[in-house]
Every structure is written in structure tokens, then in C-alpha cells.
């Protein structure tokens, strides 16, 4: 990934110092998950990775292209994390969500509202009445 150093590794990483182990997400002795980042400019070299990795990082449009070509079996995907979830009503996101309908879906967004003021799909909104410090009723 672009955010990680690209220098060759000259030492063996100490897995036990990784957060996956420090937080007891992975027990000692279990190897860390393997990761593949799929990029459009490398589309010819990804096919061997899909069945050999635990985590795949891909952008929305690249994933839609993979779905269109039938190159991902939805039964092999247990968890799908969708970033920019405030765009989830777009046709491309709807296609992805419907394709992976038996997978666990996690939606992430840094935006509380969409720019068109419509609700963000798959988010449950609740109205809460509260009282301010001055005694006014506030609806959130």
C-alpha cells in the first residue's frame, strides 16, 4: 500500500508486537492475515491473489468491474467493509451491497448527512428529545 514503507524488509517482523496480537485478536502462533491491494493499473496480476489472501483492499469501481466479470464468489466473502457509506444509495454501491447480500456488511462514513439531505442508506436514525442547560427542549 502507498501508506506503508516500500523498502525491502531485511529482518523478520516480530508479530507478537502487532496490535492484532497485543489486543488478543489473534492468539500467539497464528500467522497474521495476508493482504492484497488491488489497483486498476495492476489488473492483470491480481487474479492469483484472490484465493490466496485473507484481506482484499479495493476501491468501489474496481470491485464493480470484478463483479461484472464474475471474478469474486460472494460465498467466499464473510465481511465487507464499505467506506464512504454516505454514497451507499449510488447504483454502484447498491450493486455491491446486493451482490454480497449474505456477507456481514460494515458501513463507515465521516459524514453525518448526505449533501442532498436524504438519509444515508442502511443507517437507522432516531429522534431524541433532550433539555438544554437553559431548559429548552432540543430535538436531535
VENRA-V550700 format. One record per backbone hydrogen bond with DSSP energy under -0.5 kcal/mol. NH is the residue of the N-H (numbers start at 1). CO is the residue of the C=O. If there is no record, write none. Layout:
[[NH | CO] [NH | CO]]
This chain:
[[4 | 1] [10 | 8] [13 | 11] [15 | 13] [17 | 14] [18 | 15] [21 | 18] [22 | 18] [23 | 19] [24 | 21] [25 | 20] [26 | 20] [30 | 27] [31 | 29] [36 | 55] [38 | 36] [38 | 57] [39 | 37] [42 | 39] [43 | 40] [45 | 42] [46 | 43] [49 | 46] [50 | 46] [51 | 47] [52 | 49] [53 | 49] [54 | 34] [55 | 34] [57 | 36] [58 | 56] [63 | 59] [64 | 60] [65 | 61] [66 | 62] [67 | 63] [68 | 64] [69 | 65] [70 | 67] [71 | 66] [74 | 72] [76 | 73] [77 | 74] [78 | 76] [80 | 104] [82 | 80] [82 | 106] [83 | 81] [85 | 108] [87 | 84] [88 | 85] [90 | 87] [94 | 90] [95 | 91] [96 | 92] [97 | 93] [98 | 94] [99 | 95] [100 | 96] [101 | 98] [103 | 100] [104 | 78] [106 | 80] [108 | 82] [114 | 118] [117 | 114] [123 | 120] [125 | 123] [130 | 138] [132 | 136] [135 | 132] [138 | 130] [140 | 128] [140 | 138]]
